[in-house]
Amino acid sequence: MPEIPEGAKTPTDHKKKKKPKKEAMRHEWKGETYTLVSPEILDDADVLEAFDNRQVSVALRLLLGEKEYARLKRNLADDGRTKASDLAEFFTSLAEEIPDVKN
């Protein structure tokens, strides 16, 4: 391979273009902020299927990831138990912020 002279410019047209990074979606609820796994998760078929099957806990696990989901349950726990109605309330408040789910 030929030696490149010192100070020579390198072509930039061969570099891969970086995709703009989508900002993480955060949801504030009852004084806590929860971060979704990624913005793309909102367009995930598994999340839609869980929602369609009324599997709120499954949908939340997929949306939030295991650590955020566990933190949500801890924050909602009363005497070590988390009410399903509280999880449903969180899911409803989250869905209201997502434009495609509103109607």
Secondary structure, 3 states (H helix, E strand, C coil): CCCCCCCCCCCCCCCCCCCCCCCCCEEEECCEEEECCCHHHHHCHHHHHHHHCCCHHHHHHHHHHHHHHHHHHHHHCECCECCHHHHHHHHHHHHHHCHHHCC
